[in-house]
Amino acid sequence: MIFTFPIKKNKEFLKLYKKGKFYVAKYLVLYTLDNKSKVNRLGITASKKFGGSVKRNRIRRLIKECYRHYEGQLNEGFDLVFVARSSEDMPSFSDIKREMKFLLRKLNIFKEEK
């Protein structure tokens, strides 16, 4: 069973932005860093450029739910930060899910299929 803990401190986000690798898609940016532990840590951000609080909270909820869907299929030991990119249209759940799968595959974080 994989456990994911939240990344809450600004210092931890800044460390990931500075030292981590990043992968870009249309609606999301994924920052990642190996955390040398048996758990994953997740951070989700959406800047004020993205929109008002309702829109930002909606995209955060979508990202969190998509991550929850893939959580059991991931290897452990990573810090992950998803950043919502501003765009004209609000992405749907399926758009976010497809992009998240693309980014996580690029990172090669999925457990091997047996």
ABEGO torsion letter per residue (X at the ends): XBBBBBBABAAAAAAAAAABBBBBBAABBBBBBBAGBABBBBBBBBBAAAEBAAAAAAAAAAAAAAAAAAAAABBBGBBBBBBBBBBABBBBAAAAAAAAAAAAAAAGABBBBX
